[in-house]
Amino acid sequence: MGGYGDVKLLNDDGTRLDGRTVDEMRPVEIKAGILPAAQGSAWVKHGLNVAVVAVYGPMEAHPRKIQRQDRAVLDVRYNMAPFSTSDRIRPGFNRR
């Protein structure tokens, strides 16, 4: 089982390490229509996390065999800073 061990989550005065109180959310900012070439777009900031989202379409699905009239194909791409997560350990046998 995992855990945080001795990680300190609150200061001695009861505030979080970033200065917020226990019932205070991180600041949220949202801007819509930021990419003129997209049919819909948004910039969302929650604390230090930022997401940029764009919608383009409709367009034909490729390969064409995955195209259906009653469904849509959603192509998602994301980037994360290499230091933001720990190394991934692949499940199963390691042949090294």
Distance bins in CASP14 RR format, pairs under 12 A and 6 or more apart:
PFRMAT RR
TARGET T0000
AUTHOR 0000-0000-0000
RMODE 2
METHOD distances of the structure
MODEL  1
3 9 0 0 0 0 0 1 0 0 0 0 0
7 17 0 0 0 0 1 0 0 0 0 0 0
8 14 0 0 0 0 0 1 0 0 0 0 0
8 15 0 0 0 0 0 1 0 0 0 0 0
8 16 0 0 0 0 0 1 0 0 0 0 0
8 17 1 0 0 1 0 0 0 0 0 0 0
9 15 0 0 0 0 0 1 0 0 0 0 0
9 16 1 0 0 1 0 0 0 0 0 0 0
9 17 1 0 0 1 0 0 0 0 0 0 0
9 18 0 0 0 0 0 1 0 0 0 0 0
9 19 0 0 0 0 0 1 0 0 0 0 0
9 20 0 0 0 0 0 1 0 0 0 0 0
9 22 0 0 0 0 1 0 0 0 0 0 0
10 16 1 0 0 1 0 0 0 0 0 0 0
10 17 1 0 0 1 0 0 0 0 0 0 0
10 18 0 0 0 0 0 1 0 0 0 0 0
10 19 0 0 0 0 1 0 0 0 0 0 0
10 20 0 0 0 0 0 1 0 0 0 0 0
10 21 0 0 0 0 1 0 0 0 0 0 0
10 22 1 0 0 1 0 0 0 0 0 0 0
11 17 1 0 0 1 0 0 0 0 0 0 0
11 18 0 0 0 0 1 0 0 0 0 0 0
11 19 1 0 0 1 0 0 0 0 0 0 0
11 20 0 0 0 0 0 1 0 0 0 0 0
11 21 0 0 0 0 0 1 0 0 0 0 0
11 22 0 0 0 0 0 1 0 0 0 0 0
13 19 0 0 0 0 1 0 0 0 0 0 0
13 21 0 0 0 0 1 0 0 0 0 0 0
13 22 0 0 0 0 0 1 0 0 0 0 0
14 20 0 0 0 0 0 1 0 0 0 0 0
14 21 1 0 0 1 0 0 0 0 0 0 0
14 22 1 0 0 1 0 0 0 0 0 0 0
14 23 0 0 0 0 0 1 0 0 0 0 0
14 24 0 0 0 0 0 1 0 0 0 0 0
15 21 1 0 1 0 0 0 0 0 0 0 0
15 22 1 0 0 1 0 0 0 0 0 0 0
15 23 0 0 0 0 0 1 0 0 0 0 0
15 24 0 0 0 0 1 0 0 0 0 0 0
16 22 1 0 0 1 0 0 0 0 0 0 0
16 23 0 0 0 0 0 1 0 0 0 0 0
16 24 0 0 0 0 1 0 0 0 0 0 0
16 25 0 0 0 0 0 1 0 0 0 0 0
16 26 0 0 0 0 1 0 0 0 0 0 0
18 24 0 0 0 0 1 0 0 0 0 0 0
18 25 0 0 0 0 0 1 0 0 0 0 0
18 26 0 0 0 0 1 0 0 0 0 0 0
18 27 0 0 0 0 0 1 0 0 0 0 0
18 47 0 0 0 0 1 0 0 0 0 0 0
18 48 0 0 0 0 1 0 0 0 0 0 0
19 26 0 0 0 0 0 1 0 0 0 0 0
20 26 1 0 0 1 0 0 0 0 0 0 0
20 27 0 0 0 0 1 0 0 0 0 0 0
20 47 0 0 0 0 1 0 0 0 0 0 0
24 47 0 0 0 0 0 1 0 0 0 0 0
25 46 0 0 0 0 1 0 0 0 0 0 0
25 47 0 0 0 0 1 0 0 0 0 0 0
26 44 0 0 0 0 0 1 0 0 0 0 0
26 45 0 0 0 0 1 0 0 0 0 0 0
26 46 1 0 1 0 0 0 0 0 0 0 0
26 47 1 1 0 0 0 0 0 0 0 0 0
26 48 0 0 0 0 1 0 0 0 0 0 0
26 49 0 0 0 0 1 0 0 0 0 0 0
27 44 0 0 0 0 0 1 0 0 0 0 0
27 45 1 0 0 1 0 0 0 0 0 0 0
27 46 1 0 0 1 0 0 0 0 0 0 0
27 47 1 0 1 0 0 0 0 0 0 0 0
27 48 0 0 0 0 1 0 0 0 0 0 0
27 49 0 0 0 0 0 1 0 0 0 0 0
28 43 0 0 0 0 0 1 0 0 0 0 0
28 44 1 0 0 1 0 0 0 0 0 0 0
28 45 1 0 0 1 0 0 0 0 0 0 0
28 46 1 0 1 0 0 0 0 0 0 0 0
28 47 1 0 0 1 0 0 0 0 0 0 0
28 48 0 0 0 0 0 1 0 0 0 0 0
28 49 0 0 0 0 0 1 0 0 0 0 0
28 50 0 0 0 0 0 1 0 0 0 0 0
28 51 0 0 0 0 0 1 0 0 0 0 0
29 42 0 0 0 0 0 1 0 0 0 0 0
29 43 1 0 0 1 0 0 0 0 0 0 0
29 44 1 0 0 1 0 0 0 0 0 0 0
29 45 1 0 1 0 0 0 0 0 0 0 0
29 46 0 0 0 0 1 0 0 0 0 0 0
29 47 0 0 0 0 1 0 0 0 0 0 0
29 48 0 0 0 0 0 1 0 0 0 0 0
29 49 0 0 0 0 0 1 0 0 0 0 0
29 50 0 0 0 0 1 0 0 0 0 0 0
29 51 0 0 0 0 0 1 0 0 0 0 0
30 41 0 0 0 0 0 1 0 0 0 0 0
30 42 1 0 0 1 0 0 0 0 0 0 0
30 43 1 0 0 1 0 0 0 0 0 0 0
30 44 1 0 1 0 0 0 0 0 0 0 0
30 45 1 0 0 1 0 0 0 0 0 0 0
30 46 0 0 0 0 1 0 0 0 0 0 0
30 50 0 0 0 0 0 1 0 0 0 0 0
30 51 0 0 0 0 1 0 0 0 0 0 0
30 52 0 0 0 0 0 1 0 0 0 0 0
30 53 0 0 0 0 0 1 0 0 0 0 0
31 40 0 0 0 0 0 1 0 0 0 0 0
31 41 0 0 0 0 1 0 0 0 0 0 0
31 42 1 0 0 1 0 0 0 0 0 0 0
31 43 1 0 1 0 0 0 0 0 0 0 0
31 44 0 0 0 0 1 0 0 0 0 0 0
31 45 0 0 0 0 1 0 0 0 0 0 0
31 50 0 0 0 0 0 1 0 0 0 0 0
31 51 0 0 0 0 0 1 0 0 0 0 0
31 52 0 0 0 0 1 0 0 0 0 0 0
31 53 0 0 0 0 0 1 0 0 0 0 0
32 38 0 0 0 0 0 1 0 0 0 0 0
32 40 1 0 0 1 0 0 0 0 0 0 0
32 41 1 0 0 1 0 0 0 0 0 0 0
32 42 1 0 1 0 0 0 0 0 0 0 0
32 43 0 0 0 0 1 0 0 0 0 0 0
32 44 0 0 0 0 1 0 0 0 0 0 0
32 52 0 0 0 0 0 1 0 0 0 0 0
32 53 0 0 0 0 1 0 0 0 0 0 0
32 54 0 0 0 0 0 1 0 0 0 0 0
32 55 0 0 0 0 0 1 0 0 0 0 0
33 39 0 0 0 0 1 0 0 0 0 0 0
33 40 1 0 0 1 0 0 0 0 0 0 0
33 41 1 0 1 0 0 0 0 0 0 0 0
33 42 1 0 0 1 0 0 0 0 0 0 0
33 43 0 0 0 0 1 0 0 0 0 0 0
33 44 0 0 0 0 0 1 0 0 0 0 0
33 52 0 0 0 0 0 1 0 0 0 0 0
33 53 0 0 0 0 0 1 0 0 0 0 0
33 54 0 0 0 0 1 0 0 0 0 0 0
33 55 0 0 0 0 0 1 0 0 0 0 0
34 40 0 0 0 0 1 0 0 0 0 0 0
34 41 1 0 1 0 0 0 0 0 0 0 0
34 42 1 0 0 1 0 0 0 0 0 0 0
34 43 1 0 1 0 0 0 0 0 0 0 0
34 44 0 0 0 0 0 1 0 0 0 0 0
34 45 0 0 0 0 0 1 0 0 0 0 0
34 50 0 0 0 0 0 1 0 0 0 0 0
34 51 0 0 0 0 0 1 0 0 0 0 0
34 52 1 0 0 1 0 0 0 0 0 0 0
34 53 0 0 0 0 1 0 0 0 0 0 0
34 54 0 0 0 0 1 0 0 0 0 0 0
35 41 1 1 0 0 0 0 0 0 0 0 0
35 42 0 0 0 0 1 0 0 0 0 0 0
35 43 0 0 0 0 1 0 0 0 0 0 0
35 52 1 0 0 1 0 0 0 0 0 0 0
35 53 0 0 0 0 1 0 0 0 0 0 0
35 54 1 0 1 0 0 0 0 0 0 0 0
35 55 0 0 0 0 1 0 0 0 0 0 0
35 56 0 0 0 0 1 0 0 0 0 0 0
36 54 0 0 0 0 0 1 0 0 0 0 0
37 54 0 0 0 0 1 0 0 0 0 0 0
37 55 0 0 0 0 0 1 0 0 0 0 0
37 56 1 0 0 1 0 0 0 0 0 0 0
37 57 0 0 0 0 0 1 0 0 0 0 0
38 52 0 0 0 0 1 0 0 0 0 0 0
38 53 0 0 0 0 1 0 0 0 0 0 0
38 54 1 1 0 0 0 0 0 0 0 0 0
38 55 1 0 1 0 0 0 0 0 0 0 0
38 56 1 0 1 0 0 0 0 0 0 0 0
38 57 0 0 0 0 1 0 0 0 0 0 0
39 53 0 0 0 0 0 1 0 0 0 0 0
39 54 0 0 0 0 1 0 0 0 0 0 0
39 55 1 0 1 0 0 0 0 0 0 0 0
39 56 1 0 0 1 0 0 0 0 0 0 0
39 57 1 0 0 1 0 0 0 0 0 0 0
39 58 0 0 0 0 1 0 0 0 0 0 0
39 59 0 0 0 0 0 1 0 0 0 0 0
40 52 0 0 0 0 0 1 0 0 0 0 0
40 53 0 0 0 0 1 0 0 0 0 0 0
40 54 1 0 0 1 0 0 0 0 0 0 0
40 55 1 0 1 0 0 0 0 0 0 0 0
40 56 0 0 0 0 1 0 0 0 0 0 0
40 57 0 0 0 0 1 0 0 0 0 0 0
41 51 0 0 0 0 0 1 0 0 0 0 0
41 52 1 0 0 1 0 0 0 0 0 0 0
41 53 1 0 0 1 0 0 0 0 0 0 0
41 54 1 0 1 0 0 0 0 0 0 0 0
41 55 1 0 0 1 0 0 0 0 0 0 0
41 56 0 0 0 0 1 0 0 0 0 0 0
42 50 0 0 0 0 0 1 0 0 0 0 0
42 51 0 0 0 0 1 0 0 0 0 0 0
42 52 1 0 0 1 0 0 0 0 0 0 0
42 53 1 0 1 0 0 0 0 0 0 0 0
42 54 0 0 0 0 1 0 0 0 0 0 0
42 55 0 0 0 0 1 0 0 0 0 0 0
43 49 0 0 0 0 0 1 0 0 0 0 0
43 50 1 0 0 1 0 0 0 0 0 0 0
43 51 1 0 0 1 0 0 0 0 0 0 0
43 52 1 0 1 0 0 0 0 0 0 0 0
43 53 1 0 0 1 0 0 0 0 0 0 0
43 54 0 0 0 0 0 1 0 0 0 0 0
44 50 1 0 0 1 0 0 0 0 0 0 0
44 51 1 0 1 0 0 0 0 0 0 0 0
44 52 1 0 0 1 0 0 0 0 0 0 0
44 53 1 0 0 1 0 0 0 0 0 0 0
45 51 1 0 0 1 0 0 0 0 0 0 0
45 52 0 0 0 0 1 0 0 0 0 0 0
48 81 0 0 0 0 0 1 0 0 0 0 0
48 84 0 0 0 0 0 1 0 0 0 0 0
49 78 0 0 0 0 0 1 0 0 0 0 0
49 80 0 0 0 0 0 1 0 0 0 0 0
49 81 0 0 0 0 0 1 0 0 0 0 0
49 84 0 0 0 0 1 0 0 0 0 0 0
50 78 0 0 0 0 0 1 0 0 0 0 0
50 79 0 0 0 0 0 1 0 0 0 0 0
50 80 0 0 0 0 0 1 0 0 0 0 0
50 81 0 0 0 0 0 1 0 0 0 0 0
51 76 0 0 0 0 0 1 0 0 0 0 0
51 77 0 0 0 0 0 1 0 0 0 0 0
51 78 0 0 0 0 1 0 0 0 0 0 0
51 79 0 0 0 0 0 1 0 0 0 0 0
51 80 0 0 0 0 0 1 0 0 0 0 0
52 77 0 0 0 0 0 1 0 0 0 0 0
52 78 0 0 0 0 0 1 0 0 0 0 0
52 79 0 0 0 0 0 1 0 0 0 0 0
53 74 0 0 0 0 0 1 0 0 0 0 0
53 76 0 0 0 0 1 0 0 0 0 0 0
53 77 0 0 0 0 0 1 0 0 0 0 0
53 78 0 0 0 0 0 1 0 0 0 0 0
54 75 0 0 0 0 0 1 0 0 0 0 0
54 76 0 0 0 0 0 1 0 0 0 0 0
54 77 0 0 0 0 0 1 0 0 0 0 0
55 72 0 0 0 0 0 1 0 0 0 0 0
55 74 0 0 0 0 1 0 0 0 0 0 0
55 75 0 0 0 0 0 1 0 0 0 0 0
55 76 0 0 0 0 0 1 0 0 0 0 0
56 74 0 0 0 0 0 1 0 0 0 0 0
56 75 0 0 0 0 1 0 0 0 0 0 0
56 77 0 0 0 0 0 1 0 0 0 0 0
57 72 0 0 0 0 1 0 0 0 0 0 0
57 73 0 0 0 0 0 1 0 0 0 0 0
57 74 0 0 0 0 0 1 0 0 0 0 0
57 75 0 0 0 0 0 1 0 0 0 0 0
58 67 0 0 0 0 0 1 0 0 0 0 0
58 69 0 0 0 0 0 1 0 0 0 0 0
58 72 0 0 0 0 1 0 0 0 0 0 0
58 73 0 0 0 0 0 1 0 0 0 0 0
59 67 0 0 0 0 1 0 0 0 0 0 0
59 72 0 0 0 0 0 1 0 0 0 0 0
59 73 0 0 0 0 1 0 0 0 0 0 0
59 75 0 0 0 0 0 1 0 0 0 0 0
60 66 0 0 0 0 0 1 0 0 0 0 0
60 67 1 0 0 1 0 0 0 0 0 0 0
60 68 0 0 0 0 0 1 0 0 0 0 0
60 72 0 0 0 0 0 1 0 0 0 0 0
60 73 0 0 0 0 1 0 0 0 0 0 0
61 67 1 1 0 0 0 0 0 0 0 0 0
61 68 0 0 0 0 1 0 0 0 0 0 0
61 69 0 0 0 0 0 1 0 0 0 0 0
61 71 0 0 0 0 1 0 0 0 0 0 0
61 72 0 0 0 0 1 0 0 0 0 0 0
61 73 1 0 1 0 0 0 0 0 0 0 0
61 74 0 0 0 0 0 1 0 0 0 0 0
61 75 0 0 0 0 1 0 0 0 0 0 0
62 73 0 0 0 0 1 0 0 0 0 0 0
62 75 0 0 0 0 1 0 0 0 0 0 0
63 73 0 0 0 0 0 1 0 0 0 0 0
64 73 0 0 0 0 0 1 0 0 0 0 0
65 73 0 0 0 0 0 1 0 0 0 0 0
66 72 0 0 0 0 0 1 0 0 0 0 0
66 73 1 0 1 0 0 0 0 0 0 0 0
66 74 0 0 0 0 0 1 0 0 0 0 0
66 75 0 0 0 0 0 1 0 0 0 0 0
67 73 1 0 0 1 0 0 0 0 0 0 0
78 84 0 0 0 0 0 1 0 0 0 0 0
80 86 0 0 0 0 0 1 0 0 0 0 0
80 88 0 0 0 0 0 1 0 0 0 0 0
82 88 0 0 0 0 0 1 0 0 0 0 0
90 96 0 0 0 0 0 1 0 0 0 0 0
END
